[in-house]
Amino acid sequence: MQHQGISPNLRSFNILMDCYFKAGKPEEGYQTFQEIEENNFRSCIVTFNILMDGLLKNGYVDKAIRLFRDLQRRGVKPQITTYNILIDGLYKARRLGTVGKILGQLGEPGIVPNFVTYTTLLKYSLRSKKFEKGLDYFSDMKRKGFTFDAFAYCTVAGAMMKVGRLEEAHQYMKQITTNGIHLDIVSYNTLLNLYCTEGKGEAATELLDEIEREGLKSDNYTHAIPVDKLCKAGDLPGAITYFLHMYDSGFHSNLVACNSLLDSLCKSGRIDDALRIFESMKYKDSFTYTSLVHNLCKAGRFKCASKVLLSSINNNMKILKSTQRAVIQGLQTCGFMDEARQLRRDIRMAKLQRLILYDD
């Protein structure tokens, strides 16, 4: 700008500072703030909000706290937005003691908590399993006349499900329709999770049909829920039905659903079916390999287990050493001594190649 004869103003510096922080360049961001002061611009609260937010998101928590405490000396009055930025950043940094002190300042003249404040407090209370505190915030919001979207109700209902308070979860989900809020896919997923947790398979199926009738686009979570829940409940035929429905819907890379079904098939002795699922999976993780290797060993299929184990190591997956030993010892017990020695050599070679690759 200056090369073109245009003098930057405070807004220009604010935008530049914000861009630096969002790009993960906190030193440059803070240097821009120093330039603001060197140019004798009268910094407004917007400038300090950007600076505080940038510092918090880049890990400079103590510096952000000192800045907040220094505002009064600078003659700048913080807004509720300032408090919201600080509360959110402190929660993310797990500085709960400092959060408590900041909350004690809310209610001072001109500092009235708004929807963002309560939503932040609600979210982090539920995440930290302080459910009663979270529900208190939720009730306060209702008393103050705040309106909620479906996501807020789903957040509370989801928290209730995690601690087995299913009836309360139902009540919060009912409030969505009672208040005339349109259900989105997140809402349907929450309801689907609730029905599956309660073992209401028919209700879950009807809900999936309703999603299609409403023309909503289901996501990976929509299909992972019933497969995972039915597998955990021991309803393997039901899980397979949902899994096939998932494939028919075009979701071929749902790792959670695939892992759940693969593990259940293994545990029920259907190793060959589990191997077919394994071969069809586009993505695999350490759990995928560990589950299959472990269950192949239990079934006495050590040669197959050794191939899967070596594939996992070549794909940089972490497999427990106890699982690796089980495969080698299984080969030896069955008299496959040469295969056991070869597997040891192959494992050492794969690890050595990985070390060389990282060193390069």
C-alpha positions in Angstrom: 0.0 0.0 0.0 2.7 2.5 1.0 4.6 1.8 -2.2 1.5 3.0 -4.1 1.3 6.1 -2.0 -1.6 4.8 0.1 -1.3 5.2 3.9 -2.6 2.2 5.8 -5.2 3.0 8.5 -6.1 1.1 11.7 -8.5 -1.2 9.8 -5.7 -2.1 7.4 -3.4 -3.1 10.2 -6.2 -5.1 12.0 -6.9 -7.1 8.8 -3.2 -7.8 8.3 -2.7 -8.8 11.9 -5.7 -11.2 11.8 -4.4 -12.8 8.6 -1.0 -13.4 10.1 -2.5 -15.1 13.2 -4.9 -17.2 11.1 -1.9 -18.3 8.9 -0.1 -19.6 12.0 2.4 -16.7 12.1 2.0 -15.3 15.6 5.3 -13.4 15.6 4.3 -11.5 12.5 0.9 -10.9 14.0 2.3 -9.5 17.2 4.8 -7.4 15.2 1.9 -5.9 13.3 0.3 -4.9 16.6 3.5 -3.2 17.7 3.5 -1.3 14.4 0.0 -0.1 15.3 1.3 1.4 18.5 4.5 2.8 16.9 2.3 4.6 14.4 0.3 6.1 17.3 -3.0 4.7 16.1 -5.6 4.8 18.8 -6.3 1.1 19.2 -9.9 0.2 19.7 -11.4 -3.0 21.3 -11.6 -4.6 17.9 -7.8 -4.5 17.7 -7.3 -6.1 21.1 -10.0 -8.8 20.3 -8.1 -9.8 17.2 -4.8 -9.8 19.1 -6.2 -11.8 22.0 -7.9 -14.4 19.7 -4.7 -14.8 17.7 -2.6 -15.3 20.8 -4.9 -17.9 22.3 -5.3 -19.9 19.1 -1.5 -19.9 18.6 -0.8 -21.1 22.2 0.2 -17.9 23.8 -2.3 -18.2 26.6 -0.4 -16.4 29.4 0.3 -13.5 27.0 -3.4 -13.3 26.2 -4.4 -13.2 29.9 -1.8 -10.4 30.6 -3.3 -8.5 27.6 -6.8 -8.8 29.0 -5.7 -7.6 32.4 -3.9 -4.7 30.8 -6.9 -3.4 28.9 -8.1 -1.1 31.8 -4.7 0.5 32.1 -4.8 1.2 28.4 -8.2 2.9 28.8 -10.0 0.2 26.7 -13.2 -1.3 28.0 -13.7 -5.0 27.1 -16.9 -6.0 25.4 -18.8 -9.3 25.9 -17.1 -10.4 22.7 -13.7 -10.0 24.5 -14.9 -12.2 27.3 -16.3 -14.8 24.9 -12.9 -15.0 23.1 -11.0 -15.4 26.3 -13.4 -18.0 27.9 -13.3 -20.1 24.7 -9.5 -20.0 24.5 -9.1 -20.7 28.2 -11.4 -23.7 28.0 -9.4 -25.1 25.0 -6.2 -24.6 27.0 -7.8 -26.4 30.0 -7.2 -23.3 32.2 -10.4 -24.0 34.2 -9.3 -22.0 37.3 -8.8 -18.9 35.3 -12.1 -19.4 33.5 -13.8 -19.4 36.9 -12.2 -16.0 37.7 -13.2 -14.5 34.4 -16.8 -15.8 34.8 -16.9 -14.0 38.1 -16.6 -10.7 36.2 -19.6 -11.3 34.1 -22.6 -9.3 35.2 -20.5 -6.2 35.8 -22.0 -3.0 34.3 -22.1 -3.3 30.5 -20.9 -6.9 30.6 -24.0 -9.1 29.9 -23.6 -12.7 28.8 -25.1 -13.3 25.4 -26.0 -16.4 23.3 -22.3 -17.1 22.4 -21.3 -16.9 26.1 -23.9 -19.4 27.2 -23.3 -21.7 24.2 -19.6 -21.8 25.0 -20.3 -22.6 28.7 -22.8 -25.2 27.7 -20.5 -26.9 25.2 -17.5 -27.2 27.5 -19.5 -28.2 30.6 -21.0 -31.1 28.7 -17.6 -32.1 27.2 -16.0 -32.1 30.7 -19.0 -34.3 31.9 -20.3 -31.6 34.2 -23.8 -32.4 33.0 -25.8 -30.7 35.8 -23.8 -27.5 35.3 -24.4 -27.7 31.5 -28.1 -28.2 32.0 -28.2 -25.2 34.4 -26.7 -23.0 31.6 -29.3 -24.5 29.2 -32.1 -23.6 31.5 -30.8 -20.1 32.1 -30.7 -19.6 28.3 -34.4 -20.6 28.0 -35.4 -18.3 30.9 -33.6 -15.4 29.3 -35.5 -16.0 26.0 -32.7 -17.3 23.9 -33.8 -19.4 21.0 -32.0 -22.6 20.0 -31.3 -24.4 16.8 -31.4 -28.2 16.4 -27.7 -28.5 17.1 -28.1 -27.1 20.7 -30.8 -29.7 21.5 -28.8 -32.5 19.9 -25.7 -31.5 21.9 -27.6 -31.8 25.2 -29.4 -35.0 24.1 -26.1 -36.6 23.1 -24.6 -35.8 26.5 -27.5 -37.4 28.2 -27.1 -40.6 26.1 -23.5 -40.9 27.1 -24.5 -41.2 30.8 -27.5 -43.4 30.1 -30.1 -40.8 30.8 -32.1 -41.9 27.8 -35.5 -40.6 28.9 -34.1 -37.1 29.3 -32.5 -37.4 25.9 -35.9 -38.1 24.4 -37.4 -35.1 26.1 -34.7 -32.8 24.6 -35.2 -34.3 21.1 -39.0 -33.8 21.4 -38.5 -30.1 22.1 -37.0 -29.7 18.6 -40.3 -30.6 16.9 -42.4 -29.0 19.6 -40.6 -25.7 18.9 -41.1 -26.0 15.2 -37.4 -26.5 14.4 -36.7 -28.3 11.2 -34.7 -31.5 11.6 -31.3 -31.6 9.9 -29.1 -34.6 9.4 -27.4 -34.0 12.7 -30.7 -34.2 14.5 -31.6 -37.4 12.7 -28.2 -38.9 13.5 -28.8 -38.1 17.2 -32.3 -39.7 17.1 -30.8 -42.7 15.3 -28.2 -43.1 18.0 -30.8 -42.9 20.7 -33.1 -45.6 19.1 -30.1 -47.9 18.4 -28.9 -47.4 22.0 -32.3 -48.5 23.3 -32.4 -51.4 20.9 -35.4 -50.1 18.9 -34.4 -51.5 15.5 -37.7 -50.9 13.8 -37.8 -47.3 14.9 -34.3 -46.8 13.6 -35.2 -48.3 10.2 -38.3 -46.1 10.0 -36.0 -43.1 10.7 -33.6 -44.0 7.9 -36.6 -44.2 5.6 -37.7 -40.8 6.8 -34.3 -39.3 6.0 -34.6 -40.5 2.5 -38.2 -39.2 2.1 -37.1 -35.8 3.4 -34.4 -35.8 0.7 -31.6 -35.3 3.3 -28.1 -36.4 2.4 -27.0 -39.0 4.9 -23.3 -39.0 6.0 -20.8 -41.6 7.2 -22.1 -41.2 10.8 -25.6 -42.0 9.8 -24.6 -45.4 8.6 -21.9 -46.1 11.2 -24.4 -45.7 14.1 -26.7 -48.7 13.5 -23.9 -51.0 12.3 -21.8 -50.2 15.4 -24.7 -50.4 17.9 -26.1 -53.6 16.5 -22.6 -55.2 16.5 -22.2 -54.3 20.2 -25.6 -55.6 21.0 -24.7 -59.0 19.3 -27.3 -58.6 16.5 -25.0 -59.6 13.7 -27.7 -60.3 11.1 -29.2 -56.8 11.7 -25.7 -55.2 11.5 -25.1 -57.0 8.2 -28.5 -55.7 6.8 -27.6 -52.1 7.7 -24.0 -52.6 6.3 -25.4 -53.8 3.0 -27.8 -50.8 3.0 -24.8 -48.5 3.6 -23.0 -50.0 0.6 -26.1 -49.7 -1.6 -26.2 -46.0 -0.6 -22.7 -45.5 -1.9 -20.8 -45.4 1.4 -17.9 -47.8 0.7 -15.3 -46.3 3.0 -16.9 -46.1 6.4 -14.1 -47.1 8.6 -16.1 -47.3 11.9 -18.8 -49.4 10.4 -16.3 -51.7 8.6 -14.2 -52.2 11.8 -17.3 -52.9 13.9 -18.6 -55.5 11.5 -15.2 -57.1 10.9 -14.6 -57.5 14.6 -18.0 -59.0 15.2 -17.7 -61.4 12.3 -14.3 -62.5 13.7 -15.7 -63.0 17.2 -18.6 -65.1 15.9 -16.2 -67.4 14.0 -16.9 -66.1 10.5 -13.3 -65.4 9.7 -13.7 -65.9 5.9 -16.5 -63.3 5.8 -14.3 -61.0 7.9 -11.4 -61.4 5.4 -13.8 -60.5 2.6 -14.7 -57.3 4.4 -11.0 -56.6 5.1 -10.2 -57.0 1.4 -13.0 -54.7 0.4 -12.0 -51.8 2.7 -10.6 -48.8 1.1 -9.2 -47.5 4.4 -7.8 -49.5 7.3 -6.3 -48.5 10.6 -4.4 -50.2 13.4 -7.6 -51.5 15.0 -8.5 -53.2 11.6 -5.3 -55.1 11.5 -5.0 -55.9 15.2 -8.6 -57.3 15.3 -8.1 -59.5 12.3 -4.6 -60.8 13.3 -5.8 -61.5 16.8 -8.8 -63.4 15.7 -6.9 -65.3 13.0 -4.6 -66.5 15.7 -7.5 -67.6 17.9 -8.8 -69.6 14.9 -5.4 -71.2 14.4 -4.8 -69.6 11.0 -1.3 -68.5 11.7 0.0 -68.4 8.1 -2.8 -66.0 7.1 -2.2 -64.0 10.3 1.4 -63.6 9.4 0.6 -62.2 6.0 -1.9 -59.6 7.5 0.7 -58.8 10.3 3.4 -58.1 7.7 1.0 -56.0 5.6 0.2 -53.9 8.7 3.9 -53.2 9.4 4.6 -52.4 5.8 1.7 -49.9 6.0 3.1 -48.3 9.1 0.4 -49.5 11.4 1.1 -50.0 15.1 0.4 -53.6 16.2 1.0 -54.7 19.8 4.2 -56.7 20.3 2.2 -59.3 22.1 0.1 -59.8 19.0 3.3 -60.1 16.9 4.6 -62.7 19.4 1.4 -64.6 19.2 1.7 -65.0 15.5 5.3 -66.2 15.6 4.7 -68.5 18.5 1.6 -69.9 16.7 3.7 -70.7 13.6 6.3 -72.4 15.8 3.7 -74.5 17.7 2.2 -75.7 14.4 5.7 -76.7 13.2 6.1 -73.9 10.7 9.6 -73.0 12.0 10.9 -71.7 8.7 7.9 -69.5 8.3 8.3 -68.1 11.9 12.0 -67.3 11.2 11.1 -65.6 7.9 8.4 -63.6 9.6 10.9 -62.3 12.2 13.3 -61.3 9.4 10.6 -59.6 7.4 9.4 -57.6 10.5 13.0 -56.5 11.2 13.6 -55.5 7.6 10.3 -53.6 7.4 11.2 -51.7 10.6 14.7 -51.0 9.3 13.4 -49.7 6.0 11.0 -47.4 7.8 13.9 -46.0 10.0 16.0 -45.4 6.9 13.1 -43.6 5.2 12.5 -41.3 8.2 16.2 -40.5 8.4 16.2 -39.4 4.8 
